[in-house]
Amino acid sequence: MTSRIVPVILCGGSGTRLWPLSRAGFPKQFLCLTGDESLFQQAARRFAGLATADIEVSAPLIVSNEEHRFLASEQLREIGIEPGALLLEPVGRNTAPALTLAALAALEQGGDPVLVVTPADQTVADQPAFTTAMQTAIRAAGAGEIVILGISPDRPETGYGYIKAVTGSHAVLPAPTFTVERFVEKPDAVTAQRYLDEGGYYWNAGMFVLKASVWMAALERFRPDIAVATRSAWELHSADNKFMRPGKTEFAAIPAESIDYAVMERCPGSEFPIKMVPLAAGWSDLGAWDAVWQVLEKDAAGNAHFGDVLTTDSRNTLVHATSRLVSLVGVEDLVVIETADAVLVADRHRSQDVKAIVSQLNSSGREEHINHGRLVIASRRASGCASRTNRLHQL
């Protein structure tokens, strides 16, 4: 039996913890933080290897903010990928309505495809391992299961939500298999260490695999208000080539909620149990500058530097210089991000707190968190990126 899959890339995040490189007008998914392609381009390419004799891959559905439509379409054009559609949100309503738009669009195309849902702002180092795990999840989802991918933790991370999973048996998934017992909020450091010591806990990567009809059934069971409101917005959608826009007023009235809170956390113990496939593929969501440092190549002193950077007697630093020379002397565990109109200096271990600076900018009416002050055309050496849209608009 062949499963037809529709990749769904959720592309609406703002990436505030990666300020000042990531901004509302040009968020982190469109940046080249690892390699020569943006995170969004990497996510789109990742689906190409999933096709097998029993898995047919359709064109991806991209759920994006209206204001990012040209960034998304241009970056797809650069890598030769034609989307099934770009579903444009007039306002952000979190991921549950975003996935519902994609499910309704997929069902409208005919059949009941398996949705392979991933954020646009993650990185995966081991593509073959990702492909194997995802194909396992797709086959289970084709049989009607809800499947989530879980990352085996290698450190007591406080920046991720966790999945508590137990081993079980299943006719489709190979042994050992896992059943999700519960979802756990981001822990403090002591609790995260306990999770690591006890085992059975996995990072929630935010990657879900399930049929479009199963998502709609679970949403209608747990959050019928979101299901009804999103259907109303979709029924009034308009199409402009590949751009599809739900009804603006109707979409704005949808309750904002995440996939996890709306549905997934309510599934264990219900008529919608969740299976988990472990993923060991060098995954990171690059949620803060420390996570970026973790995945980058470093020199013998643990430094990861981009652009015009000089250092002496410095260790375990991350520096991104965009428009001028940045120099470090005798420091360690620092993040320094320099752009044309803003400079961030932070303790690398507290890089999650960068969002507090963005909140201050917002509350004071400043605009440095929205757009860059002026257009800067950086060299490929500074950006580390082959993407034309990245070079011209961001770095």
Secondary structure, DSSP 8 states (H G I E B T S, - for coil): --EEEEEEEEE----GGGTTTSBTTB-GGGS-SSTTS-HHHHHHHHTGGG-BTTEEE---EEEEEGGGHHHHHHHHHHTT---SEEEEESS---HHHHHHHHHHHHHHTSS--EEEEEESS-EES-HHHHHHHHHHHHHHHHTT-EEEEEE--SS--SSS-EEEEEEE--SSS-SSEEEEEEEE----HHHHHHHHHH--EEEEEEEEEEEHHHHHHHHHHH-HHHHHHHHHHHHT-EEETTEEE--HHHHHTS----HHHHTGGG-TTSSS-EEEEEE-S-EE---SHHHHHHHS---TTS-EEESSEEEES-BS-EEEESSS-EEEES-BSEEEEE-SS-EEEEEGGGGGGHHHHHHHHHHTT--TTTS-SS-----HHHH----HHHHHHT-
